[in-house]
C-alpha cells in the first residue's frame, strides 16, 4: 500500500515537472488572457500622494515618464519601457492620448517641474505647465520623442478625433478670460499651429475638466466643472478654418464631471462626478456617481440629449472606462488613500467599481465596489476581451513595493451561480515609476 502511494506521488511529481515545462502550471499565465497591443501610461515623479492634503511634495522618485507595456509576450515577461516626458498628476487622468492607429502618444503638462534646489518644496511651488510632447510608438520597445511644443497653461485633458487628424486640449489657464479649448491639426506625427475657436456657451472664468471626441464624428462633449454640465459642440472645417457650433442642449449632471466616455456606437455618453470641494460637508467623503446620457439622433432638427440613469460609485472616482463590447463600466476610486500614513483619516485602501451597462437602453446596474491595498488608483482601462481590467496604482502602502504599478483585474463568475459576478484583483502586476495616473489601452 505504501509502495503504491509512493508511486502515485512520484508520477504526480513527474507530471508537475512536465506541466511547468509546457507552460500549463498555475503560475504560467494560462489563466491570464488580457488582450491588446500595448498599454501606455504616464507617471508624475514630482510628488507623493499626501501632497494633495498637506502640500509637501516629498522626495523625487526618478523622473516623469511615459511607460509602454507590450502585451504580445507571456505574462511573466511583461515589463514597462520608459522615456522621460514631463507631466502632472494634478488634473484629471486624461493627460495622454494615443492616435487611433496606435502610432503616436501626445502628453500634456498640467504643472511644470519643481524648482531646482528649493528645500521642502510645496505643491503650490509647481509652476503652470505648458509643454505638449509627442512620442513615436512605432517601436514600443524604444518610444521616441519627436516633438515638443508650448501649449496652453495648466492643460487638463487631451484627445484625438476618430480619424486622428485633430487633437483637442482643454486647459484651466490662470488667466480667467483665456478661452479654455484649443484644437490642433495632426499629421505625420506632428501637431500643427494651435486654433482657439470661440466655445459656444462658455463664460469667462468658468472651468472645464475636459473635452472628448465622439467615436464616429467630429463632435465634442465638453465637461464644465463650474456649471456641472455636459455640453455638445460640432467641429466644422470650412476653408481651412476650424470652428465650433452648439449641438443640442447642455445636460445638468452631478458636481465636478471628471471624465467622459462614449459607448462604442456613440449613442450614449457616460460621465463620473467627483464631488470634491471645501463647501461639501465631510470633504472627500461623498460617494461619487456615474451618469448615463442618451444623445439625440444626429438627424434631429431640434436635438435633445437626456439623462437616462445614475448609479453611486466609490469615494473620489477619478478614472472611468467602458469595455469594447459596451457592456461594462469601471471607475478607479481614490477613497481616503491620499492622506499621510500617520493621519487618522488614512483609510489604507482604494477601490474599483464595476457597473453593468445595457448598450440598448443605457441603463446602469452597479455590480459592486471592490477594495484593494493600493494608493491613488487614478485610471482604469478594459482589455480587448472586455473581461480584464488594468488599473494604474500611484503608489503602495507596502514599503517592499516601491513605486507605482499597473495591476490586472478579472471579471469572473461562479458556474454554480449564474447570477453571481465578481471583480477580482489578480496577482499579475507590472512596476512603473511612482506617480502613475493616466492609462491608455492601445488595441
C-alpha positions as CSV (number, residue, x, y, z in Angstrom):
1,X,0.0,0.0,0.0
2,X,2.8,2.4,0.9
3,X,4.7,1.5,-2.3
4,X,1.6,2.2,-4.4
5,X,1.2,5.6,-2.6
6,X,4.8,6.4,-3.3
7,X,4.4,5.6,-7.0
8,X,1.4,7.9,-7.2
9,X,3.4,10.7,-5.6
10,X,6.3,10.1,-8.0
11,X,4.0,10.1,-11.1
12,X,2.4,13.3,-9.8
13,X,5.9,14.9,-9.4
14,X,6.8,14.0,-13.0
15,X,3.5,15.4,-14.3
16,X,4.1,18.6,-12.4
17,X,7.5,19.0,-14.0
18,X,6.0,18.3,-17.4
19,X,3.3,20.9,-16.8
20,X,5.8,23.5,-15.8
21,X,7.9,22.8,-18.9
22,X,4.9,23.0,-21.2
23,X,3.6,26.2,-19.6
24,X,0.5,24.6,-18.1
25,X,1.1,25.2,-14.4
26,X,-1.0,27.6,-12.3
27,X,1.8,30.2,-12.4
28,X,2.4,30.0,-16.2
29,X,-0.2,32.7,-17.0
30,X,-2.5,30.2,-18.7
31,X,-5.4,31.9,-16.8
32,X,-4.2,35.4,-17.9
33,X,-6.0,36.3,-21.1
34,X,-5.5,40.1,-21.2
35,X,-5.6,41.0,-24.9
36,X,-4.4,44.1,-26.7
37,X,-1.3,45.6,-28.4
38,X,0.2,47.6,-25.6
39,X,-0.6,49.8,-22.6
40,X,0.6,53.4,-22.4
41,X,0.8,55.2,-19.1
42,X,2.4,58.4,-17.6
43,X,3.9,58.9,-14.2
44,X,4.5,62.1,-12.2
45,X,7.6,61.6,-10.2
46,X,7.4,65.1,-8.5
47,X,5.1,64.4,-5.6
48,X,4.0,61.9,-3.1
49,X,0.2,61.2,-2.7
50,X,-0.2,63.1,0.5
51,X,0.9,66.4,-1.2
52,X,-2.8,66.7,-2.1
53,X,-3.5,67.1,1.6
54,X,-0.5,68.9,3.2
55,X,1.2,70.4,0.1
56,X,4.5,68.7,0.9
57,X,5.9,67.3,-2.4
58,X,8.2,64.8,-0.6
59,X,11.2,63.2,-2.4
60,X,11.5,63.0,-6.2
61,X,11.3,59.4,-7.5
62,X,13.4,59.4,-10.6
63,X,11.9,61.4,-13.5
64,X,8.5,62.0,-15.0
65,X,8.0,59.2,-17.5
66,X,5.8,57.7,-20.3
67,X,5.7,53.9,-20.0
68,X,4.8,51.3,-22.7
69,X,4.0,47.7,-21.8
70,X,3.8,45.3,-24.8
71,X,1.1,42.7,-24.4
72,X,2.3,40.2,-27.1
73,X,4.5,38.4,-24.5
74,X,3.9,35.8,-21.8
75,X,2.7,37.4,-18.6
76,X,6.0,36.6,-16.9
77,X,7.8,38.7,-19.4
78,X,5.6,41.8,-19.3
79,X,7.6,44.9,-18.4
80,X,7.4,48.7,-18.8
81,X,9.8,50.5,-21.1
82,X,10.0,54.2,-20.1
83,X,11.0,57.5,-21.7
84,X,11.3,60.8,-19.8
85,X,8.2,63.1,-20.5
86,X,7.1,65.9,-18.2
87,X,3.5,65.5,-17.0
88,X,1.5,66.2,-13.9
89,X,-1.0,64.2,-11.7
90,X,-2.8,67.4,-10.6
91,X,-5.5,67.3,-13.3
92,X,-8.0,64.6,-14.4
93,X,-6.4,61.3,-15.6
94,X,-6.7,62.5,-19.2
95,X,-3.2,63.8,-19.9
96,X,-2.1,61.3,-22.5
97,X,-3.9,60.3,-25.7
98,X,-2.9,57.8,-28.4
99,X,-3.6,58.3,-32.1
100,X,-6.3,55.8,-33.4
101,X,-3.6,53.9,-35.3
102,X,-1.6,53.4,-32.1
103,X,1.5,55.1,-33.6
104,X,1.8,58.3,-31.6
105,X,1.1,59.4,-28.0
106,X,0.5,63.1,-27.1
107,X,1.2,64.1,-23.4
108,X,0.2,67.4,-21.8
109,X,1.6,69.1,-18.8
110,X,-0.7,70.5,-16.1
111,X,2.1,71.7,-13.9
112,X,5.8,72.0,-14.5
113,X,8.7,70.6,-12.7
114,X,9.6,71.5,-9.1
115,X,12.0,74.5,-8.6
116,X,15.6,73.2,-8.6
117,X,17.4,73.4,-5.3
118,X,14.4,74.5,-3.2
119,X,14.2,73.0,0.2
120,X,10.9,71.4,1.3
121,X,9.1,72.3,-1.9
122,X,5.3,72.6,-1.9
123,X,2.7,71.6,-4.4
124,X,2.0,75.3,-4.9
125,X,5.6,75.8,-5.9
126,X,5.0,73.9,-9.1
127,X,4.6,76.4,-12.0
128,X,1.8,76.2,-14.5
129,X,2.6,73.6,-17.1
130,X,2.9,74.5,-20.8
131,X,4.6,71.6,-22.6
132,X,3.0,69.2,-25.1
133,X,5.1,66.3,-26.1
134,X,4.6,63.9,-29.0
135,X,6.1,60.4,-28.7
136,X,6.5,57.9,-31.5
137,X,5.4,54.4,-30.5
138,X,6.4,52.7,-33.8
139,X,8.9,50.6,-31.8
140,X,7.2,50.1,-28.4
141,X,10.5,48.8,-27.0
142,X,12.0,52.2,-27.8
143,X,9.5,55.1,-27.6
144,X,11.0,58.2,-29.1
145,X,10.1,61.9,-28.5
146,X,9.5,63.5,-31.9
147,X,8.0,66.9,-31.0
148,X,7.8,69.3,-28.1
149,X,5.7,72.5,-28.3
150,X,4.4,75.1,-25.9
151,X,0.7,74.7,-25.3
152,X,-1.9,76.4,-23.1
153,X,-1.1,76.7,-19.4
154,X,-2.5,74.1,-17.0
155,X,-3.8,71.8,-19.6
156,X,-6.4,69.3,-18.2
157,X,-7.2,66.9,-21.0
158,X,-6.0,65.8,-24.4
159,X,-7.8,63.7,-27.1
160,X,-7.8,62.6,-30.7
161,X,-10.8,62.6,-33.0
162,X,-11.9,59.4,-34.7
163,X,-9.6,59.6,-37.8
164,X,-6.6,61.0,-35.9
165,X,-6.5,64.3,-37.8
166,X,-7.4,66.6,-34.9
167,X,-6.2,66.9,-31.3
168,X,-8.2,68.8,-28.6
169,X,-6.6,70.2,-25.5
170,X,-8.6,71.7,-22.6
171,X,-6.9,74.0,-20.1
172,X,-7.6,75.9,-16.9
173,X,-5.5,79.0,-17.5
174,X,-4.5,81.3,-14.7
175,X,-6.0,84.0,-17.0
176,X,-9.7,83.5,-16.4
177,X,-10.5,85.2,-19.7
178,X,-8.5,82.8,-21.7
179,X,-10.6,80.5,-23.9
180,X,-10.1,77.0,-22.4
181,X,-10.3,74.9,-25.6
182,X,-7.6,74.6,-28.3
183,X,-7.6,72.5,-31.4
184,X,-4.5,71.2,-33.4
185,X,-4.3,69.6,-36.7
186,X,-2.2,66.4,-36.5
187,X,-0.3,64.8,-39.4
188,X,2.8,62.8,-39.8
189,X,3.4,62.7,-36.1
190,X,3.4,66.5,-35.7
191,X,1.0,69.0,-34.1
192,X,0.1,72.0,-36.3
193,X,-0.4,75.5,-35.2
194,X,-3.0,76.0,-32.5
195,X,-6.5,77.2,-33.2
196,X,-8.5,78.7,-30.4
197,X,-12.1,78.8,-31.6
198,X,-14.9,80.5,-29.7
199,X,-16.6,78.0,-27.5
200,X,-20.4,78.4,-27.5
201,X,-22.0,79.0,-24.1
202,X,-18.7,79.4,-22.3
203,X,-18.4,82.4,-19.9
204,X,-15.1,83.8,-18.9
205,X,-14.0,82.3,-15.5
206,X,-15.7,79.0,-16.0
207,X,-13.5,76.0,-15.7
208,X,-13.6,72.9,-17.9
209,X,-12.3,69.4,-16.8
210,X,-12.0,68.1,-20.4
211,X,-13.4,67.6,-23.8
212,X,-13.8,64.2,-25.6
213,X,-14.4,63.5,-29.3
214,X,-17.3,61.3,-30.4
215,X,-16.1,57.9,-31.7
216,X,-17.6,58.4,-35.2
217,X,-17.9,62.1,-35.9
218,X,-16.3,65.5,-35.2
219,X,-18.5,66.2,-32.2
220,X,-17.1,67.1,-28.7
221,X,-18.6,66.6,-25.3
222,X,-17.4,69.4,-23.0
223,X,-17.2,68.9,-19.3
224,X,-17.9,72.2,-17.5
225,X,-16.9,71.8,-13.8
226,X,-18.2,75.3,-12.8
227,X,-21.7,74.7,-14.1
228,X,-21.6,70.9,-13.7
229,X,-22.9,70.4,-17.2
230,X,-22.1,68.4,-20.3
231,X,-22.4,70.4,-23.5
232,X,-22.0,69.3,-27.1
233,X,-20.4,71.1,-29.9
234,X,-19.7,70.2,-33.5
235,X,-16.4,70.9,-35.1
236,X,-16.5,72.4,-38.6
237,X,-13.7,72.8,-41.1
238,X,-14.5,75.5,-43.7
239,X,-11.8,76.7,-46.0
240,X,-9.1,75.5,-43.6
241,X,-10.7,77.3,-40.6
242,X,-11.9,75.3,-37.6
243,X,-15.0,76.5,-35.7
244,X,-17.4,75.2,-33.1
245,X,-21.2,75.3,-33.1
246,X,-23.7,74.2,-30.4
247,X,-25.4,70.8,-30.9
248,X,-28.4,70.4,-28.7
249,X,-29.0,71.2,-25.1
250,X,-26.4,71.2,-22.3
251,X,-27.2,68.5,-19.7
252,X,-27.0,69.2,-16.0
253,X,-25.0,66.5,-14.3
254,X,-23.6,65.9,-10.8
255,X,-20.8,68.0,-9.3
256,X,-17.4,68.0,-10.9
257,X,-17.8,65.9,-14.0
258,X,-14.3,64.5,-14.3
259,X,-14.2,62.2,-17.3
260,X,-16.5,61.2,-20.1
261,X,-16.6,58.1,-22.3
262,X,-18.8,57.3,-25.3
263,X,-20.4,53.9,-25.9
264,X,-18.7,52.2,-29.0
265,X,-21.8,53.0,-31.1
266,X,-21.8,56.7,-30.0
267,X,-25.4,56.6,-28.8
268,X,-24.6,57.3,-25.1
269,X,-22.0,59.2,-23.2
270,X,-21.2,58.3,-19.6
271,X,-19.6,60.6,-17.0
272,X,-18.4,60.4,-13.4
273,X,-18.8,63.1,-10.8
274,X,-16.1,63.6,-8.2
275,X,-18.0,65.6,-5.5
276,X,-14.9,67.2,-4.0
277,X,-14.6,70.7,-2.6
278,X,-14.3,72.6,0.7
279,X,-18.0,73.5,0.7
280,X,-19.1,69.9,1.0
281,X,-19.7,68.6,4.5
282,X,-17.2,65.9,5.2
283,X,-14.8,66.9,2.3
284,X,-13.6,63.9,0.2
285,X,-16.1,61.5,1.8
286,X,-19.1,61.9,-0.5
287,X,-19.5,58.8,-2.8
288,X,-19.1,59.7,-6.5
289,X,-21.7,58.9,-9.2
290,X,-21.8,57.8,-12.8
291,X,-24.5,59.1,-15.2
292,X,-25.7,57.8,-18.5
293,X,-26.8,60.4,-21.1
294,X,-28.6,59.4,-24.3
295,X,-27.6,61.6,-27.3
296,X,-30.1,62.9,-29.7
297,X,-30.1,61.4,-33.2
298,X,-27.7,63.3,-35.4
299,X,-30.5,64.0,-37.9
300,X,-32.8,65.6,-35.3
301,X,-33.9,69.1,-36.2
302,X,-34.1,70.1,-32.5
303,X,-31.6,67.7,-30.8
304,X,-32.4,66.9,-27.2
305,X,-29.9,65.0,-25.0
306,X,-31.2,63.5,-21.8
307,X,-30.1,61.7,-18.7
308,X,-31.1,58.0,-18.7
309,X,-29.7,56.6,-15.4
310,X,-27.5,57.2,-12.4
311,X,-25.6,55.0,-10.0
312,X,-23.4,55.7,-7.0
313,X,-19.8,54.8,-7.3
314,X,-16.9,54.8,-4.8
315,X,-15.4,57.8,-3.0
316,X,-13.4,60.1,-5.3
317,X,-13.9,58.3,-8.5
318,X,-11.3,59.7,-10.9
319,X,-10.8,57.1,-13.7
320,X,-13.7,56.0,-15.9
321,X,-13.6,53.3,-18.6
322,X,-16.0,51.5,-20.9
323,X,-15.4,48.0,-22.2
324,X,-15.1,47.4,-26.0
325,X,-18.3,45.4,-26.1
326,X,-20.2,48.3,-24.4
327,X,-21.5,46.2,-21.6
328,X,-19.3,47.2,-18.6
329,X,-18.1,50.4,-16.9
330,X,-15.4,50.7,-14.3
331,X,-14.3,53.6,-12.1
332,X,-11.0,53.8,-10.2
333,X,-11.7,55.3,-6.7
334,X,-9.1,57.1,-4.6
335,X,-11.1,56.6,-1.4
336,X,-9.1,58.1,1.5
337,X,-5.8,56.8,0.4
338,X,-4.1,60.2,-0.3
339,X,-3.8,61.1,3.4
340,X,-0.4,60.9,5.1
341,X,0.2,57.4,6.5
342,X,0.1,58.7,10.1
343,X,-3.2,60.5,9.6
344,X,-6.3,59.1,11.4
345,X,-8.2,59.8,8.2
346,X,-6.0,57.4,6.1
347,X,-8.2,54.5,5.1
348,X,-5.4,52.2,3.9
349,X,-7.4,51.1,0.9
350,X,-8.6,52.3,-2.5
351,X,-11.3,50.6,-4.7
352,X,-12.6,49.8,-8.2
353,X,-16.3,50.0,-9.0
354,X,-17.8,47.6,-11.6
355,X,-21.0,48.7,-13.4
356,X,-23.1,46.8,-15.8
357,X,-24.4,48.8,-18.8
358,X,-27.3,47.9,-21.1
359,X,-26.0,49.0,-24.5
360,X,-29.5,49.4,-25.9
361,X,-31.3,51.3,-23.1
362,X,-28.3,52.9,-21.4
363,X,-29.5,51.7,-18.0
364,X,-26.9,51.1,-15.3
365,X,-26.5,48.5,-12.6
366,X,-23.8,48.7,-10.1
367,X,-22.3,45.2,-9.6
368,X,-20.1,46.2,-6.7
369,X,-17.2,48.2,-5.2
370,X,-14.1,46.2,-4.7
371,X,-11.5,47.5,-2.2
372,X,-7.8,46.7,-2.6
373,X,-4.4,47.5,-1.0
374,X,-3.2,50.5,-3.1
375,X,-2.8,54.2,-3.1
376,X,-4.5,56.6,-5.6
377,X,-5.6,54.4,-8.5
378,X,-6.4,57.2,-10.8
379,X,-7.0,55.4,-14.1
380,X,-8.5,52.2,-15.4
381,X,-8.9,50.5,-18.8
382,X,-10.5,47.3,-20.2
383,X,-8.7,44.9,-22.5
384,X,-9.9,43.7,-25.9
385,X,-11.9,40.8,-24.4
386,X,-13.9,43.1,-22.1
387,X,-13.2,40.6,-19.3
388,X,-10.0,42.1,-17.8
389,X,-9.0,45.5,-16.5
390,X,-5.7,47.3,-15.9
391,X,-5.6,49.8,-13.1
392,X,-2.9,52.4,-12.6
393,X,-1.8,52.4,-8.9
394,X,0.1,55.6,-8.0
395,X,1.9,54.0,-5.0
396,X,1.7,51.3,-2.4
397,X,1.3,51.1,1.3
398,X,3.7,48.2,1.4
399,X,7.2,49.6,1.7
400,X,8.6,46.4,0.0
401,X,6.8,47.6,-3.2
402,X,8.3,51.0,-4.0
403,X,7.0,52.9,-6.9
404,X,3.8,52.6,-8.9
405,X,2.3,49.7,-10.8
406,X,-0.2,48.6,-13.5
407,X,-2.3,46.0,-11.8
408,X,-4.6,43.5,-13.6
409,X,-8.1,42.5,-12.6
410,X,-10.5,39.9,-13.9
411,X,-14.3,39.9,-14.3
412,X,-15.4,36.4,-13.4
413,X,-18.4,34.4,-12.1
414,X,-19.5,31.2,-10.4
415,X,-20.5,28.3,-12.7
416,X,-22.9,27.1,-9.9
417,X,-24.5,30.5,-9.5
418,X,-25.1,32.2,-12.9
419,X,-26.3,35.4,-11.3
420,X,-23.0,36.0,-9.5
421,X,-20.4,38.4,-10.9
422,X,-17.2,39.3,-9.2
423,X,-14.3,41.6,-9.9
424,X,-11.0,40.0,-8.7
425,X,-7.6,41.6,-8.4
426,X,-5.1,39.1,-9.8
427,X,-1.5,38.7,-8.7
428,X,-0.3,40.0,-12.1
429,X,1.3,43.4,-11.9
430,X,3.9,45.5,-13.8
431,X,6.1,48.0,-11.9
432,X,6.3,51.6,-13.3
433,X,7.6,54.9,-12.0
434,X,5.8,56.2,-8.9
435,X,3.0,58.6,-9.6
436,X,1.3,56.7,-12.5
437,X,-2.0,58.4,-13.1
438,X,-3.2,58.1,-16.7
439,X,-3.5,54.9,-18.6
440,X,-4.4,54.2,-22.3
441,X,-5.2,50.8,-23.9
442,X,-3.9,50.5,-27.4
443,X,-6.0,47.9,-29.2
